[in-house]
Amino acid sequence: MGKSKAARALKDNEAKAIAKMLRVSPQKLNLVAQLIRGKTVPAALADLTFSKKRIARDVKKTLESAVANAENNHDLDVDSLVVAEAFVGKALVMKRFAARGRGRSSRIEKPFANLTIVVREVEEAA
């Protein structure tokens, strides 16, 4: 028997992809996510390709995954996709200790982040 299938959280003209446990602070990842918000997919991919940020490579992979989900799972037109949302969340933080002077130690935090990208199909205004 079991439970019935949950309703789809997104609209019919949207698709999303999630990248979890990216080894970067959420603040740094949000700088790259801001770069692509609201842009068309080809423009966003071009910006990520030529970005100097290390994490831009992972953001590009997530965006390509969202585009592939839109094309293969939801039958959306790839040429008319726009990055509707790109938001960042906190994941776990690894705590490490480093030796300091005079026999002391200090805590080093190594944060992880999650990234969610939602692409939306928009109609061409004639």
N, C-alpha and C positions, 0 to 999 in steps of 0.2 A: 504494500500500500504506500506508505511514506508520504512525505509532504509534496504539495504541488510545486511546480517550478516557479521561482520568484519572478516578478515582473521586471522587465528591463529598466534599468535606472536611467539610461540615456534616451534621448529622443531618437526618432527613426533616421534622422540625417546626421547622426554623430557616431563616432567611434573613439575608443581610447586605448592607451597603452600605459602600463605602470612599470617603472624600474625601481626595485627595492634594494636597499643596502648598498647604495653608492658611497664609496669611501671619500667623501668630501663633506665639508660643513654645509649645513642648509643655507647659510648666508651667502657663501660663494656660489652654490648651485643656483640660488635665486637670481643672481646677477646674469647668468647665462639664460635662465628661463625668461627673464624680462626681455631679453634680446629678441625672442621669437614670438612673444604674445601678440595676437591680432594680425600677424603677417600671413601671406599666402604660403603654402607649403614649399614651392620652389624657392621663394625668397628666404624663407627660414632655413632651408637646407644649405643654401649658398652662404648665409651668414655663419652657420655652424661649421661649414667646411673650412672657412678661412679664419675662424676665431683662433686666438692664441691660447685660450684657456684649455687646460688639460681635460676638464670634465666635459667640454663641448663634444668630444667624440662619443661619450655615453649618451648625451642628450640627443645627438643626431641618430644614434641607433634606436632610441626610444621613439623618436618622431617617425622614423622609417617603419617601425613596427606598428605604430598607430595608423599610418597610411596603408600598410598591408592589411591590417584588420578591417579598415574601411572598405578596401577593394574586395577582399576575399570573403569576409564574413557578412558584410552588410550591403554589398553591391552598390557602393557609392562611386561617383565619378571622381577620379583622382585629380583631374585637372582643375576642379572647382573647389578644392579643399582649402580651408583656412584653419590656422591654429586658434581654436576658440578659447582654450584654457591651457595653462601650463603652471601647475602649482607644486610647491615643494613642502614636504613634511619632515619632521625629525624622526630618526630611527634611534637605535641604541648608541651609547657612547662608551667606548673602551677606555678604561682608566689604567694608566701606566705611571710608574714612578721613575724619576731620574735623580741621580746623585747630584747634590749641590755642595757648596763649600762648607767647611767646618762640621762635617759629619751629618749634614741634614739632607732631606730629600724634598722634592716638590712633585706635585701631581701634574701629569700631562694627560689631557683629554683628547681622544681621537674620535671625532664624531662621524656618524653615518647619516645619510639622508635618503628619502624616498622622493621619486619624481612621477607625476601623473600628467600626461598630455592628452587633451581631448581635441580632436579635429572635427570640423563641421563642414558639411557641404552647403555652399551658398549658391543661389540662383544668380545668373548673370543679369545685371540691370540693363535693359535694352533702351 
